[in-house]
Each structure stands twice: as structure tokens, then as C-alpha cells.
Amino acid sequence: MELQIRKAMKRFFGYDEYKPGQEAVVKSILQGRDTVGVMPTGGGKSLCYQLPALLLPGLTLVISPLIALMKDQVDALNDQGVAASFINSSLEPDEVRFRLSQALRGRYKLLYVAPERLTSEHFNNFLNKISISLVAVDEAHCISQWGHDFRPSYLGIGTWIASLPKRPIVAAFTATATPKVREDIIHLLDLKDPQVFINSFDRPNLRWMLMKGVDRERFITRYLREHPEQPGIIYAATRKEVDSLFAELRARRFKVGKYHAGMSSDDRTRNQEAFIHDEVQVIVATNAFGLGIDKSNVRFVIHHNMPRHLEAYYQEAGRAGRDGQAADCILLYRAGDIHIQKYLIENGGLSPERKAVEHIKLQDMIDYCHTPGCLRAYILSYFGERDFKSECGNCSNCKDYAVRDITVEAQKIFSCVYRMKQQYGSSMVASVLKGSQQKRIYQLGFHELSTYGIMSDVATEDIIEMINLLAAEEYLTITAGKYPIVKLCPKAAPVLRGEKRVIVKFPQPPKSVGNESPVFRALRSLRQAIARQHSVPPYVVFPDSTLREMCERLPLDREEMLRITGVGEIKFERYGYQFLELIQKYVADPESIEDERGLAGKLFKKGVPGKKKNSIAGRKSSHLITWMQFQEGMSLDEISQERDLRLATIQEHLLQAVREGYEVDWDRLIPRHREEQVLRTARELGTNRLKPIKKALSAEIDYFTIRMVMEKNGIRPSQGSRAP
């Protein structure tokens, strides 16, 4: 069994080794045990049920909450040569019936469904006829009211499993689960003596950063300029903030999209697809975006506002760096975020019990924003881990910060707020401290205050940031509402009296990264061109981590390429030769790749010389997938059923491949006696027109056979003689 597992993992997924924690989960499922896998985002939990699905008999049913997640995973599986499909509300009834019939015939190894589908009588009647080996419950935290994304539809899964004629293995997976949520998953799914595997929530490649009091728009603008072409997500708390930030970034000519529930479904889908396909660098979104988006090369996640709870923050921030490469998770905190989240809790239509839970979680989030200790340690402790270092060395509280005594600046600000009678906002306070010549300042008499102009040597924007920082440290409060007002907190009094000092950490903004190597950029350009042609996200072709390994190891032949992590046999046959030729050209002449986009474009357009008859590099459509499946021994009927395409379409695919010079096993395709009948009839009629030949032959010889016989023997049908 171990050898089978390893072969399947390499052939279909391109991996020689497991990620930490995967092996134990896979073996538990294959041993027939109910299993709980708690693995951080990017930890590879999907493989933990996809790999057993290939080795278990019958069907694996995956219960998943979002259409986007289903589609992305099914597209990726199909591209890897795994038979998978989904059924959800995006499909027409006829398509649903067809996919169910295909599942009944054993054409799929995995079928993804939403939990709501389990209440359908028609669907359950269908399932009773199928052998289900495994039920995988993804995003299992949704079953718990203590989870950050509770969904009532998940509560019926346990009862539904119990109603099945034969109970399958049940496996539950989540990236974020506190001990209380784990208890709910086991109890509410009625798992039988489950093995529970809790992978460490620590992801060393992520740098956690908490920036207090910064000018958010200014920070984001500078960050994007210093990290060009790096994909990222910016989360904001409200639709209004998303729209505003999107408009500002677009005006500054960044390649940006947006996503929130107030947009039309078509607009959301279009922007999401643009981000997934690397057509925009950044997506600005509410928390409605991201669940199930399997984009591996997100290099940063910036939270424009503090989220409501740590589970949501960890899951959203954890969408960065899924490929294991370094990534930034940055929270831009202001004290006013607390008012926004409290308002959303109170006005979100929640039950009193749920509101109480949300307020508890919000306080944990607030405490995170004020901890003087290691940010990573705080997160790990929250999720129940005990074995971790007190300082990680890779967060803004552990490194890259400057300690400053800002007692004098704080006294000036507190004094000014007091003299302005705590009735104005931070912009007006900063303008008075700066000594602005605004007409309104003179009208209000603020130019006569003793604090007028006492910070004239500091930029107004920096004064505002300091006010926000003091609010984040609870020396000041900034009221909610349309016109926020700065007020003093009790902590400010001893500072004004000179009894206490204000010493704060100033995290240093992330340093800009160096330029990518020319060979990496060339590989990325080639990947983008291939992805566009096949209508798949670039990471489905190969993730960034695979391209980087190609750059480091520079494989020069098939065997070396197959040793690259993420390059399986099927993906190599589909895409590998073009990447090989680019690397070969670079090794032979490094200067040839200086114009990396041009070289990648040329390679993509012309394909790979000398490989036409035994590779599918440079293919123009899906007809070569059909050719490859036929070469692997599948019949045309089987390919038709496997790919959900009409038999006539499959026949056209194979005919096109033959015309392009791809070799086929003619003996499998055309029985020798039928080939002789077609040729004899054509000679007797003295014609190369299809219709007279078909009419003269027995009914069992179809147009496809006639056309393939003529193609094999170099006979071109007359114009207008194509089969009807």
C-alpha cells in the first residue's frame, strides 16, 4: 500500500514527500478510521482526502461550503488527471442529472457538493445507489457556533451520515479550530473513535506585522510601489471602505480589482477570476472574499481594519504564502476599528447568545493588537499550542522595530486636545499643532492657543499618525460617527502631570524586495501564456514554488524535470517540454533570456521542436488531452464519458491530432477488415467523397471510420464531402 500511495502522489500531484502532518492523516483514512485534521492554511489539507480518494474503492463525497472552492479544486484535479466533478446551484438541472449519471457509472473518484444538497430527496435517492467510501467535510469549523464562520446547514451533516445505508469513513478538516470548536466537530458529526491530528498552526514563512496609527492609504501605496508585481489581498471592514480604497489605488495606476457583497455576481466573479489569473496584482475586498480561493502565490495580505476575531484574521492572513515562500501579514490597527466591529455585532441580526460569543472573540482580537509580546506566540497560544518560543524573531514585536520615548510629543498633543475642549477631529488638532494658516483656525481663535505651532517641524500627516498611535495605546479615544472627535483618556492625565512617560515600539515598514531573476520572470511569462490558452489559473499549471525550484536546479531533461516538486507525470506531458526548452536555452546562452517575455512568447507560440509526435507541448486545444487518454488505453466511449463530451466531439479531437502528426495505434482504432472494406469501396466507386462511400457500406461502418481510413492512407476527402 505504501508504494501505491507514493506512486499516486507523484503521478497525480507531483510530490515525492509529504508536508508536515499529511502522512498520518492519509494513513488514518486508508486504515478506515474516522479522522479530524486541523491544519493551517497552506498545510495541504486537500491532499489528505484527495489522495485516499484515488486509492479507496467507490466514490469520495466532499462537502464544501462555497462554489468557488469546488470549481477551483475540481479544475485543478482534472488538470492533474484525476476524475472529479461538482454539483451545486450554478448548474442547470440537465447538467446535474448528467453528472449524477456519470457518478453512478463510476466515472468520478471525487464529487464535491454543498451541505444544502444533502436535504434533497432526489439527491439522496441517487446516493443510495452508489458505494461511498469516504465523506470528507471541508471547513468543518462551520459546524460550531464557536467557530468564526458558523453555518446552520452544517448541523445536519451528522444526521445525514447516520441515514446512509452503509456508513462511510468520515474525515473532517479545518484550518482554524480552537479546542472548543474541535469538540463540537467530533460531537456534532458523531465521529466514531476518531483519530485527531492537530498540525502546528505556526507557519514560519509568514511575517506577522502590527502597524498602529499609520496613515493607511499612504502605507498601502508605498508598500505596493516597493513590491511590484507581487500578488496580494487587502481586506477592509466595509463595502464603502473597499470602494474608496479601490478608487484611490486605481487612480494611482495600480492593477487592482475589488470584491464585496454589494457588487453583482458577474462583477464579483470577473474580478475574482482576474486576480486568480494574475491579471490584476491586488484585490481589495471585504471578508466575503477568499474562502476556498486556492491561489498559492499571494505574497502579502494587508488588513486595512482590525477583523472581528482571531480565527477570521488567521484564516484571511493565512491566504498569503501557501506555496511556502516568504510572505507578509500586516494589520493596520486603529482604535476606531473597535467601534466598527461592535456596531457590526450589535446590528448584524445575531441572537443574544451569538452576540455574547462574538464580543468575547472581539476582546481576544483587541488584546492581540495591544500585546507587547510576540505576535506569533499570541496566535499559537490562542489556538491551544503550548510548545513554542516566546520570541519568534519574525514578527514586528520581535524584530524590525524602534523603541522611542515620545513623552514630549504626547504632552503637546494632549495639551492641545485639552485646550481645544476635546471637540475636534485629528486633522484639526494636527493643523493647530503644525501652525497651519487655515482660515477656519483663525476664525475659531486657535491661533492664540499656547499649543499653536509647537510642532511646526513635524509633517501634518506624521502628527495625525502619532494621534492615531496614542489612540491605539488608549491614551486618546476617537469617537465613532461621521465626524470623529479626539478625546483624552484617563491614561493621559499622569503623562500631562509628568508622572509617567510614553515609550512605544515603532515597527519598521517591510523592506522592499529585490528584483526576481530573469529566468524566473521568463518562466512566469510562459506559464501565464499557457494558463490563458487553457483557461486555468497560472498556479494550476505550476505554482511559484515549482518555478523557483526550476530556477535553482535548472533541469535539462525529462528525468530531471520530474524530480522537481510539483511536476508529476501528467503535468509534465501537458506542459513540461516548453519549460524545459526555455531552461535549455538559458543554460546554453544566459543572455538569450534578457528579453524574457519575448523569449517565453516565442516558445509558447512555436511549441517544442522534435517533440510533436510524442508530446503534447504547444497544444492548441483540448484535443490533445483526448489523444493522450487514447494513448493510455482508454476507448473513445470511455473518454467521452470521462470528459463529459459527446462521442462525435471526441472523434473530432482524435482526427485533429492525427492530422497534426501525432501517432496513434491504428490497429486499436480501425479493424483491419473494415479498413480493407473502405478502401475497396472507394476504389470501386472511383471517388474520395464520403457520402457515396458511406451509402455503399454496411451501417456499422460510420463516417468517423471512413475518415480515419482515408487519413491513414493519405487520401484527402473532396471539398464539401465532410460527414453531416
C-alpha positions in Angstrom: 0.0 0.0 0.0 2.8 2.4 0.8 4.3 2.0 -2.7 0.8 2.7 -4.2 0.4 5.8 -2.1 3.8 7.2 -3.2 3.2 6.4 -6.9 -0.2 8.1 -6.9 1.2 11.1 -5.0 4.0 11.6 -7.6 1.9 10.8 -10.7 -1.1 13.0 -10.0 0.2 15.7 -7.6 3.9 15.8 -8.4 5.1 15.3 -4.8 7.8 13.0 -3.6 7.4 13.9 0.1 4.5 14.8 2.4 4.1 18.2 4.0 4.3 18.0 7.8 1.3 16.2 9.3 -0.1 14.9 6.0 1.2 11.3 6.1 -0.5 10.4 9.4 -3.9 11.8 8.2 -3.7 9.9 4.9 -2.8 6.6 6.6 -5.6 7.0 9.2 -8.2 7.4 6.5 -6.8 4.5 4.5 -7.0 2.4 7.6 -10.7 3.1 7.7 -10.6 5.4 10.8 -12.8 8.5 11.3 -10.3 11.3 11.2 -10.1 15.0 12.2 -7.3 17.1 10.5 -6.6 20.6 11.9 -4.0 22.0 9.5 -3.2 25.6 8.8 -3.9 27.3 5.5 -1.2 26.2 3.1 -0.6 23.0 5.1 -2.0 20.8 2.3 -5.3 19.5 3.9 -6.9 18.9 0.5 -4.3 16.3 -0.4 -5.2 14.5 2.8 -8.6 13.4 1.3 -7.8 13.6 -2.4 -5.0 11.1 -2.2 -7.0 8.5 -0.3 -9.9 9.0 -2.7 -7.7 7.7 -5.5 -6.9 4.6 -3.6 -10.2 3.7 -2.0 -12.9 1.9 -3.9 -16.1 3.8 -4.9 -16.7 7.5 -4.5 -15.4 10.1 -2.2 -18.0 12.8 -1.4 -16.6 16.2 -0.4 -18.9 18.5 1.5 -17.7 22.1 0.8 -19.3 25.4 1.6 -18.5 27.6 -1.5 -19.0 27.3 -5.2 -15.7 28.9 -5.9 -13.8 26.4 -3.7 -15.5 23.5 -5.6 -14.7 24.8 -9.0 -11.1 25.7 -8.3 -10.4 22.3 -6.8 -12.2 20.3 -9.5 -10.4 22.3 -12.2 -7.1 21.6 -10.6 -7.8 17.9 -10.1 -9.0 17.4 -13.7 -5.8 19.2 -14.9 -3.8 16.7 -12.8 -5.6 13.7 -14.5 -8.0 13.0 -11.5 -11.6 12.3 -12.4 -13.6 14.8 -10.3 -16.8 16.9 -10.6 -19.1 19.1 -8.5 -22.8 19.6 -8.1 -24.1 23.0 -7.0 -26.6 25.7 -7.7 -24.5 27.1 -10.6 -25.5 24.1 -12.8 -28.6 23.7 -14.9 -30.9 20.7 -13.9 -29.9 18.8 -17.1 -26.2 19.1 -16.2 -26.9 18.0 -12.6 -28.7 14.9 -13.9 -25.9 14.1 -16.3 -23.2 14.4 -13.6 -25.2 12.2 -11.3 -25.5 9.6 -14.0 -21.7 9.8 -14.6 -21.1 9.3 -10.9 -23.5 6.3 -10.9 -21.4 4.8 -13.6 -18.2 5.2 -11.6 -16.8 7.9 -13.8 -15.7 10.1 -10.8 -13.4 9.5 -7.8 -14.4 12.7 -6.1 -17.7 14.6 -6.1 -18.0 18.0 -4.4 -21.4 19.1 -3.0 -22.7 21.9 -0.8 -24.2 20.9 2.6 -27.6 22.2 1.4 -27.7 19.5 -1.3 -27.9 16.8 1.4 -31.5 17.8 2.1 -32.6 16.9 -1.5 -34.7 13.7 -1.6 -33.7 13.2 -5.3 -30.0 13.5 -4.4 -30.3 11.1 -1.5 -32.1 8.6 -3.7 -29.2 8.7 -6.1 -26.6 8.3 -3.3 -28.3 5.2 -2.1 -27.3 3.5 -5.3 -23.7 4.4 -5.1 -20.9 3.0 -3.0 -19.5 5.9 -0.9 -16.1 5.1 0.7 -15.3 8.4 2.2 -17.1 11.6 3.2 -14.7 14.5 3.6 -16.2 17.5 5.4 -14.1 20.6 4.5 -14.2 23.8 6.5 -15.6 21.7 9.4 -15.4 24.6 11.8 -18.6 25.9 10.2 -20.5 23.3 12.3 -19.7 25.0 15.6 -21.3 28.2 16.9 -17.9 28.9 18.5 -16.3 28.8 15.0 -15.8 32.1 13.2 -17.9 31.1 10.2 -20.9 29.2 11.7 -23.3 27.8 9.1 -26.6 26.2 10.2 -26.6 24.0 7.1 -23.6 22.1 8.6 -25.6 21.0 11.6 -27.5 18.4 9.5 -24.4 16.6 8.2 -24.1 14.2 11.2 -27.7 13.1 10.9 -27.4 12.7 7.2 -24.3 10.4 7.5 -26.2 8.3 10.0 -29.0 7.8 7.5 -26.8 6.3 4.8 -27.4 2.6 4.1 -23.7 1.9 4.8 -21.7 4.3 7.0 -18.5 5.5 5.1 -15.3 6.7 6.6 -15.8 10.3 7.8 -12.9 12.8 7.8 -13.3 16.4 8.9 -10.8 19.2 8.0 -10.3 22.8 9.1 -7.6 25.4 9.2 -8.8 27.2 12.3 -10.2 25.4 15.3 -9.8 26.2 19.0 -10.2 23.2 21.4 -13.9 24.1 21.9 -14.5 24.0 18.1 -12.7 20.7 17.8 -15.0 19.2 20.5 -18.1 20.4 18.5 -16.8 18.9 15.3 -16.4 15.5 16.8 -19.7 15.6 18.7 -21.9 17.1 16.0 -20.6 14.9 13.2 -20.9 11.9 15.5 -17.4 10.7 14.7 -16.6 7.2 15.8 -13.4 6.9 17.9 -11.7 9.4 15.6 -8.0 10.0 15.3 -7.4 13.7 15.8 -4.3 15.3 14.2 -3.5 18.8 15.1 -0.7 20.2 13.0 1.1 23.2 14.3 -0.5 26.5 13.5 2.9 28.0 13.1 3.8 29.0 9.5 7.4 30.2 9.8 7.3 31.7 6.2 4.8 34.3 7.3 6.0 37.5 8.9 3.3 39.0 11.2 3.2 42.7 11.5 1.0 45.1 13.5 1.2 48.7 12.4 -0.5 51.2 14.8 -1.7 54.6 13.9 -0.2 54.8 10.4 -1.9 56.6 7.6 -3.3 53.5 6.0 -3.6 54.7 2.4 -0.2 56.2 2.4 1.3 53.0 3.9 -0.5 50.8 1.3 0.5 53.0 -1.6 4.2 52.9 -0.6 4.1 49.1 0.1 2.6 48.4 -3.4 5.2 50.5 -5.1 8.0 48.7 -3.2 6.6 45.3 -4.0 5.8 45.5 -7.8 4.1 42.5 -9.5 3.6 40.7 -6.2 0.0 39.4 -5.8 -1.8 40.4 -2.6 -5.1 40.9 -0.9 -6.2 43.9 1.0 -9.1 43.4 3.4 -11.3 46.3 4.6 -14.2 46.1 7.1 -17.0 47.7 5.0 -18.1 48.0 1.4 -17.7 51.7 1.5 -14.0 51.4 2.5 -13.4 48.8 -0.2 -14.9 51.2 -2.9 -12.9 54.1 -1.6 -9.5 52.3 -1.4 -10.1 50.7 -4.8 -10.8 54.0 -6.4 -7.6 55.6 -4.9 -5.3 52.7 -5.9 -6.7 52.6 -9.4 -6.2 56.4 -9.7 -2.6 55.8 -8.8 -2.4 53.3 -11.7 -2.1 50.1 -9.7 -3.5 46.9 -11.3 -6.3 46.4 -8.8 -9.7 44.8 -8.5 -12.4 44.8 -5.8 -14.9 42.3 -4.3 -17.8 42.7 -1.9 -21.4 41.5 -1.5 -22.8 44.8 -2.8 -21.5 44.1 -6.3 -23.3 42.0 -8.9 -22.5 38.3 -9.0 -21.0 38.7 -12.5 -18.7 41.6 -11.4 -17.5 39.6 -8.3 -16.8 36.6 -10.5 -15.0 38.6 -13.1 -12.8 40.4 -10.5 -12.1 37.2 -8.7 -11.0 35.4 -11.9 -8.8 38.4 -12.8 -7.0 38.1 -9.5 -6.6 34.3 -9.7 -5.3 34.5 -13.3 -2.7 37.2 -12.3 -4.4 39.8 -14.5 -4.6 42.2 -11.5 -1.9 42.5 -8.8 -4.2 43.3 -5.9 -7.8 42.6 -4.9 -9.4 44.9 -2.3 -12.2 43.1 -0.6 -14.4 42.5 2.4 -14.2 39.2 4.2 -16.7 37.9 1.7 -13.7 37.1 -0.5 -11.2 34.3 -0.2 -12.8 31.2 1.3 -11.7 28.3 -0.9 -9.5 30.5 -3.2 -6.5 28.3 -3.7 -4.1 30.9 -5.1 -0.7 29.8 -3.9 1.5 32.8 -4.7 -0.2 35.5 -2.6 2.8 37.4 -1.3 1.0 39.7 1.2 -2.3 40.1 3.0 -2.9 43.6 4.4 -5.8 44.2 6.8 -7.0 47.8 6.4 -9.0 47.3 9.6 -8.9 45.0 12.6 -11.0 41.9 12.0 -13.6 40.8 14.5 -11.8 37.7 15.8 -8.5 35.9 15.6 -9.9 32.9 13.7 -11.0 35.1 10.9 -7.8 37.0 11.0 -5.6 33.9 10.9 -7.6 32.4 8.1 -7.6 35.5 6.0 -4.0 36.4 6.6 -3.0 32.8 6.1 -4.0 33.1 2.4 -0.5 34.5 2.0 2.4 32.2 1.3 0.5 29.0 0.6 3.5 27.9 -1.5 5.8 28.0 1.5 7.6 31.1 0.3 8.1 34.2 2.4 5.0 36.5 2.7 3.8 39.4 4.8 0.7 39.5 7.0 0.1 43.2 8.0 -2.6 44.5 10.3 -3.1 48.3 10.2 -4.8 49.0 13.5 -6.7 52.0 14.8 -8.7 52.2 17.9 -11.8 53.2 15.9 -11.8 49.7 14.4 -13.3 48.5 17.7 -16.3 50.8 17.3 -16.9 49.5 13.8 -16.8 45.8 14.9 -19.0 46.4 17.9 -21.5 48.1 15.7 -21.5 45.2 13.2 -22.0 42.7 16.0 -25.0 44.7 17.5 -26.6 45.3 14.2 -25.9 42.0 12.4 -29.2 40.3 13.3 -27.4 37.8 15.6 -29.1 36.0 18.5 -28.2 37.2 22.0 -26.2 34.1 22.6 -24.2 34.6 19.4 -23.6 38.3 20.2 -22.1 37.2 23.5 -19.8 34.8 21.8 -18.8 37.5 19.2 -18.0 40.1 21.9 -15.7 37.6 23.7 -13.9 36.9 20.4 -13.6 40.6 19.7 -11.9 41.2 23.0 -9.3 38.5 22.2 -8.6 40.3 18.9 -8.2 43.6 20.8 -5.8 42.0 23.2 -3.7 40.8 20.2 -3.5 44.3 19.0 -2.2 45.5 22.3 0.1 42.7 23.3 3.7 43.8 23.9 4.9 40.2 23.3 5.5 38.1 20.3 2.6 38.2 17.8 3.2 34.6 16.6 3.3 33.3 20.2 0.0 35.0 20.9 -1.7 33.4 17.9 -0.3 29.9 18.8 -1.4 30.2 22.4 -4.9 31.2 21.3 -5.2 28.0 19.2 -4.2 25.9 22.1 -0.5 25.2 21.3 2.0 25.0 24.2 5.3 24.2 22.6 6.6 27.4 21.0 9.2 30.0 21.6 8.3 33.2 23.4 10.0 35.2 20.7 9.8 34.1 17.1 12.2 36.7 15.5 9.9 37.2 12.6 7.2 39.5 13.7 7.0 43.2 14.3 7.1 42.8 18.1 10.3 40.7 17.9 12.3 42.5 15.3 12.4 45.4 12.9 11.1 48.0 15.4 12.5 51.1 17.1 11.8 52.0 20.7 11.1 55.7 21.1 10.3 57.9 24.1 7.5 60.2 22.8 6.6 61.7 26.1 7.2 65.3 25.0 5.2 64.9 21.7 2.4 63.2 23.6 2.3 66.0 26.2 2.0 68.6 23.3 -0.8 66.6 21.7 -2.7 66.0 25.0 -2.4 69.7 25.9 -3.7 70.8 22.5 -6.7 68.4 22.6 -7.5 69.8 26.1 -7.2 73.4 25.1 -9.5 72.7 22.1 -12.0 71.5 24.6 -12.0 67.9 23.1 -14.4 68.9 20.4 -12.4 68.4 17.2 -11.0 65.7 15.0 -7.4 64.6 14.5 -6.9 66.7 11.3 -7.9 69.9 13.1 -5.7 69.1 16.1 -2.8 68.3 13.9 -3.3 71.6 11.9 -3.2 73.6 15.1 0.0 71.9 16.3 1.6 72.4 13.0 0.7 76.1 13.0 -1.5 76.0 9.8 -2.6 79.2 8.3 -6.1 77.9 7.6 -8.9 80.5 7.7 -11.0 78.3 10.0 -8.2 78.1 12.6 -8.2 81.9 12.8 -12.0 82.1 12.9 -12.1 79.8 15.9 -9.2 81.6 17.6 -7.0 78.6 17.8 -4.0 80.6 16.6 -4.0 82.2 20.0 -3.6 78.9 21.9 -0.2 78.2 23.5 -0.1 74.9 21.6 -0.4 76.6 18.2 2.6 75.8 16.1 4.6 73.9 18.8 5.1 71.0 16.4 5.8 73.1 13.3 8.9 71.0 12.5 6.7 67.8 12.1 4.7 67.0 9.0 0.9 67.2 9.5 0.5 63.6 8.3 3.0 62.4 10.9 1.2 64.3 13.7 -2.0 62.6 12.7 -0.3 59.2 12.7 1.0 59.9 16.2 -2.5 60.8 17.4 -3.8 57.5 16.0 -0.9 55.7 17.7 -1.8 57.3 21.0 -5.4 56.3 20.5 -4.3 52.7 19.7 -2.3 52.8 23.1 -5.5 54.1 24.8 -4.2 57.5 25.8 -6.7 59.0 23.5 -10.1 57.9 22.1 -11.5 58.8 18.7 -15.3 58.7 18.7 -17.3 56.9 16.0 -19.6 58.6 13.6 -19.5 60.8 10.6 -17.3 63.4 12.3 -14.9 61.6 14.8 -13.7 63.7 17.7 -10.4 63.2 19.7 -10.9 63.0 23.4 -8.5 62.4 26.4 -8.5 59.0 28.2 -7.6 58.6 31.9 -4.1 57.3 30.9 -3.2 60.7 29.6 -3.5 62.6 32.9 -0.3 61.3 34.6 1.6 61.9 31.4 0.5 65.6 31.4 1.5 65.9 35.0 4.9 64.5 34.2 4.4 61.4 36.4 4.6 58.8 33.6 6.5 58.5 30.3 5.2 57.3 26.9 7.6 54.7 25.4 6.3 52.9 22.3 7.6 50.5 19.7 7.6 51.7 16.1 7.6 48.7 13.8 9.6 49.4 10.7 7.7 49.0 7.4 8.6 45.9 5.4 11.7 46.4 3.3 11.3 46.3 -0.4 12.3 43.0 -2.1 14.9 42.6 -4.8 14.0 42.0 -8.4 13.2 38.5 -9.5 15.8 36.7 -11.6 15.3 37.0 -15.4 14.9 33.2 -15.8 12.1 33.2 -13.1 10.3 36.1 -14.9 10.6 34.2 -18.2 9.2 31.0 -16.7 6.4 33.1 -15.2 5.6 34.7 -18.5 5.5 31.3 -20.2 3.2 30.0 -17.5 0.9 32.9 -17.9 0.6 32.3 -21.7 -0.1 28.6 -21.2 -2.7 29.3 -18.5 -4.6 31.8 -20.6 -4.8 29.4 -23.5 -6.2 26.6 -21.3 -8.4 28.9 -19.2 -6.9 27.8 -15.9 -5.2 29.9 -13.2 -1.4 30.1 -13.6 -0.8 28.2 -10.3 -2.7 25.2 -11.7 0.0 25.0 -14.4 2.8 25.2 -11.8 3.0 27.2 -8.6 5.6 29.8 -7.9 7.5 27.4 -5.6 7.9 24.9 -8.5 9.1 27.7 -10.8 11.6 28.8 -8.2 12.9 25.2 -7.8 13.3 25.1 -11.6 15.4 28.2 -11.4 17.6 26.7 -8.7 18.1 23.3 -10.2 17.8 24.1 -13.9 16.6 20.7 -15.1 17.7 19.8 -18.7 15.8 16.6 -19.4 12.6 14.8 -18.6 14.0 12.8 -15.7 15.5 15.9 -14.0 12.2 17.8 -14.5 10.2 15.1 -12.9 12.4 15.4 -9.7 11.1 19.0 -9.3 8.4 19.2 -6.6 5.0 19.8 -8.1 5.9 18.3 -11.5 4.0 15.0 -11.9 4.0 12.8 -15.0 0.7 14.1 -16.3 1.6 17.7 -15.8 4.9 17.1 -17.4 3.3 15.6 -20.5 0.9 18.6 -20.7 3.3 21.5 -20.0 6.8 20.3 -19.3 8.5 20.4 -22.7 8.1 24.2 -23.2 9.6 24.9 -19.7 12.4 22.5 -20.5 13.3 24.3 -23.8 13.3 27.7 -22.1 15.7 26.4 -19.4 17.9 24.7 -22.0 18.2 28.0 -24.0 19.1 29.9 -20.8 21.8 27.4 -19.8 23.2 27.4 -23.3 23.2 31.2 -23.5 22.2 33.2 -20.4 22.0 36.4 -22.4 19.2 34.9 -24.6 16.8 35.3 -21.7 17.3 39.0 -21.1 14.2 39.7 -23.0 12.4 37.1 -21.0 8.9 38.0 -22.1 9.7 37.9 -25.8 11.5 34.5 -25.4 8.7 33.0 -23.4 6.2 34.2 -26.1 8.2 32.7 -28.9 8.5 29.3 -27.1 4.8 29.3 -26.4 3.8 30.1 -30.0 6.1 27.6 -31.8 6.0 24.7 -29.4 8.9 22.4 -29.0 10.9 21.1 -32.0 11.3 17.4 -32.4 8.6 16.6 -29.8 5.5 16.8 -32.0 4.8 13.1 -32.2 5.3 12.1 -28.6 4.4 15.1 -26.5 1.5 17.5 -26.1 3.6 20.6 -25.7 2.3 23.5 -27.7 -1.2 22.1 -28.0 -3.9 24.4 -29.4 -6.9 23.0 -27.6 -8.2 20.1 -25.5 -8.0 17.7 -28.4 -4.5 16.5 -27.2 -6.0 15.5 -23.8 -8.2 13.2 -25.8 -5.2 11.9 -27.8 -3.2 11.3 -24.6 -6.1 9.4 -22.9 -6.4 7.2 -26.1 -2.7 6.5 -26.0 -3.1 5.4 -22.4 -5.5 2.7 -23.4 -8.9 4.3 -23.0 -11.6 3.7 -25.6 -13.3 6.6 -27.3 -16.5 5.8 -25.4 -14.7 5.9 -22.1 -13.0 9.2 -23.0 -16.4 10.6 -23.9 -17.8 9.6 -20.5 -14.7 10.7 -18.6 -14.7 14.2 -20.1 -18.4 14.8 -20.3 -18.2 15.4 -24.1 -20.2 13.9 -27.0 -18.6 11.0 -28.8 -18.6 13.0 -32.0 -16.5 15.7 -30.3 -14.0 13.1 -29.1 -13.8 11.6 -32.6 -13.1 15.1 -34.0 -10.3 15.6 -31.3 -8.6 12.4 -32.4 -8.9 13.2 -36.1 -7.3 16.6 -35.5 -4.4 15.1 -33.5 -3.7 12.6 -36.4 -3.8 15.4 -38.9 -1.2 17.3 -36.8 1.2 14.3 -36.9 0.5 12.6 -33.6 0.9 8.9 -33.7 -2.0 6.5 -32.8 -2.4 2.8 -32.5 -4.2 2.2 -35.8 -5.0 -1.5 -35.0 -7.0 -0.4 -31.9 -8.7 2.4 -33.8 -9.7 0.6 -37.1 -10.1 -3.2 -37.5 -8.1 -4.4 -40.5 -11.1 -5.9 -42.3 -13.0 -2.6 -42.1 -10.1 -0.6 -43.4 -10.0 -3.0 -46.4 -13.7 -2.6 -47.0 -13.5 1.2 -47.0 -10.5 1.2 -49.4 -12.1 -1.4 -51.7 -15.4 0.6 -51.9 -13.6 3.8 -52.6 -11.6 2.2 -55.4 -14.8 0.6 -56.9 -16.7 3.9 -56.8 -13.7 5.9 -58.1 -14.4 8.6 -55.6 -12.9 10.2 -52.5 -16.3 11.7 -51.5 -17.5 10.4 -48.1 -21.3 10.3 -48.7 -21.3 7.8 -51.7 -18.7 5.6 -49.8 -20.9 5.6 -46.6 -24.0 4.8 -48.6 -22.3 1.7 -50.2 -21.0 0.3 -46.9 -22.8 -1.5 -44.2 -24.4 0.6 -41.4 -21.9 -0.5 -38.8 -19.1 1.5 -40.6 -19.6 5.1 -39.6 -18.3 8.4 -41.1 -15.5 8.5 -38.5 -14.1 5.2 -39.5 -14.1 6.2 -43.2 -12.4 9.5 -42.5 -9.7 7.8 -40.3 -9.1 5.2 -43.0 -8.6 7.9 -45.6 -6.4 9.9 -43.2 -4.2 6.8 -42.6 -3.8 6.2 -46.3 -3.2 9.8 -47.3 -6.5 10.2 -49.2 -8.0 13.7 -48.8 -11.8 13.9 -49.0 -13.2 16.2 -51.7 -14.3 19.6 -50.6 -17.9 19.5 -49.3 -17.6 15.8 -48.5 -17.5 16.2 -44.7 -19.9 13.9 -42.9 -23.2 15.5 -42.0 
